[in-house]
Every structure is written in structure tokens, then in C-alpha cells.
Amino acid sequence: MSLETLREKNPAYDIMSVFDPSFVEFGCVHEGVSVPKMEAFVRATPMPEDEFYIPCADELMNMGDETGYIVDTLYGQAPAQIGYYNGHAHKLNAVEWHKCSEILVLFEDVVLILGKLTDIVDDRFDTAKARYFFVPAGTCVELYATTLHWSPCQAGPDGVRQLVIQAMGTNTPLERPVKREEGMNRLLLERNKWVLIHEEARSSMAPEAFVGIVGENPEIAY
């Protein structure tokens, strides 16, 4: 789907191209990233009715030159995991952030709904401050550690298929219980994953997830 068509179908949102200069506040685009073996692997995995996410897939971690390029070049030889996400997402529902950049390689057109960590006030993020970016299939996008994000919203009927590259251990179960009354622990859901959710999404999230998104729950039409 073209950006122009998305704008026509979503007049309430100012959807920009991920190549627009305004995106530099949230991340960057890595040009020339080609991972055909990884794309073929992800496309061969089932597309669920809802969503399916593997933080670190052994197959993707052992794809020779493609794995080496991601770990050595995109992640600077720091310990990184390569996983994938398949799903059908239309609404924001939540925002998360990490102590590391998150790199996505999109295999379908999507819309990213983003915010800034500094937009959180008293553990609340107002979606009036959200920004919207169209990312065409085949694009590699890095989201900085200060960028609030969640699953991309699909921009077509085929759903979302993407690689997700992060610091090793991110988005995996906590190794030890946390005292949720202490500091940022009240927002910590998994390792290196702090989350605010919208009230509408409470039933689909972990019971300890913190309801901290105020305003509408943005929904993208295609």
C-alpha cells in the first residue's frame, strides 16, 4: 500500500515516511541490508491469527554471512539476538522500551506508532504525542533506546513479518522475581523490557502489566 493511500484511509493521523527527516528523533534507516535466507526462513513460518514472536531463533543465529553482517555490522559485535515476529496488529495497545536499540527488518509494509521516553510523565504516555511512520517492505530500521514502540501495525492484508534484533536476553522471562513497589520495577515485564499498556489491552496482557497509556488507542486502517 502506498503512503498516499494510507493517509487517505487514516485522516486522523499524520503518517510520515520513515525516510522523512523527522524520523531522526526516533531512529535511523540502514540502507542496503539484504538477508534473503532469513527472509525465506521467516516467510516459511506460520502466520497466526493473532501474533507470534520468538526473541532468539537458532536458525537465524546460524545463517553464516547474514548472521555475521547483523551481529558484526549492525550491532557492532555486541552480544545480540536475532528473532522474528509474525502477526496481525491494527492498534497500538502498549509501548515498550529497552536499554538498547531495536533493529527491525520489515518483510511487509507497516506503520510504526512511536513516542519518546521523555514523553512519559508520572508513568503515563498520552497518545496525543504519538508519531506515525510508514515503513515499506524491505526496509531495515533501527529504533533507539529512547524510542517508545510496540508491534508494527500492518499496512496491508498480509500482516506483519519482520526480523527483530536486540541485545541478548531482551524480551525473555525475568531470571528473578522483582519487588514491583520499587522504582522502575513496576513497569518491568521481562528482561530489558519496560511496558505501559492501554486499558483496552488489559485482557491480552500479563496481569502485572501497568496501565499507563492515556488517550485513544490508535488504530491503523488499510
GITA-V760537 format. One record per pair of residues at least 6 apart in sequence whose C-alpha atoms are under 7 Angstrom apart, sorted by the first residue. I is the first residue (numbers start at 1). J is the second residue. Records with the same first field share a line. If there is no record, write none. Layout:
# GITA-V760537
I = J, J
This chain:
# GITA-V760537
1 = 155, 156
3 = 134
6 = 222
7 = 15
9 = 221, 222
10 = 220, 221
14 = 132
15 = 132, 133, 134
16 = 132, 133, 134
17 = 133, 134, 135
18 = 133, 134, 135
26 = 143, 144, 147
27 = 142, 143, 144
28 = 141, 142, 143
29 = 140, 141, 142
30 = 140, 141
31 = 140
33 = 140
35 = 66
38 = 60
47 = 86, 87
48 = 87
49 = 87, 88
50 = 87, 88
51 = 86, 87, 88
52 = 85, 86, 87
53 = 84, 85, 86
54 = 83, 84, 85
55 = 82, 83, 84, 171
56 = 81, 82, 83
57 = 82, 83
60 = 67, 82, 83
61 = 67, 82
71 = 77, 80
79 = 167, 168
80 = 165, 166, 167, 168
81 = 165, 166, 167, 168
82 = 163, 164, 165, 166
83 = 163, 164, 165
84 = 162, 163, 164
85 = 161, 162, 163, 164
86 = 160, 161, 162
87 = 159, 160, 161
88 = 154, 159, 160
89 = 151, 152, 153, 154
90 = 153, 154, 219, 220
91 = 153, 217, 218, 219, 220
92 = 113, 150, 217, 218, 219
93 = 197, 198, 201, 217
94 = 150, 195, 196, 197, 198
95 = 148, 149, 150, 195, 196, 197
96 = 148, 149, 150, 193, 194, 195, 196
97 = 145, 146, 147, 148, 149, 193, 194, 195
98 = 145, 192, 193, 194
99 = 145, 192
100 = 144, 145, 166, 167
101 = 142, 143, 144, 145, 166
102 = 142, 143, 144, 164, 165, 166
103 = 141, 142, 143, 164, 165, 166
104 = 140, 141, 142, 162, 163, 164, 165
105 = 138, 139, 140, 141, 162, 163, 164
106 = 137, 138, 139, 140, 161, 162, 163
107 = 137, 138, 161, 162
108 = 136, 137, 160, 161
109 = 135, 136, 137, 154, 155, 156
110 = 134, 135, 136, 152, 153, 154, 155, 160
111 = 132, 133, 134, 135, 152, 153, 154, 155
112 = 132, 133, 134, 152, 153
113 = 130, 131, 132, 133, 149
114 = 130, 131, 132, 147, 148, 149
115 = 129, 130, 131, 147, 148, 149
116 = 146, 147, 148
117 = 146, 147, 148
119 = 125
123 = 212
124 = 212, 213, 214
125 = 212, 213, 214
126 = 213, 214, 215
127 = 213, 214, 215, 216
128 = 215
153 = 220
154 = 160
155 = 222
156 = 222
169 = 191
170 = 191, 192, 193
171 = 190, 191, 192, 193
172 = 190, 191
173 = 190, 191
174 = 190, 191
178 = 185
179 = 185
180 = 186
187 = 194, 195, 196, 209, 210
188 = 194, 195
189 = 195, 209
195 = 210
196 = 209, 210, 211, 212, 213
197 = 209, 210, 211, 212, 213
198 = 211, 212, 213, 214, 217
199 = 211
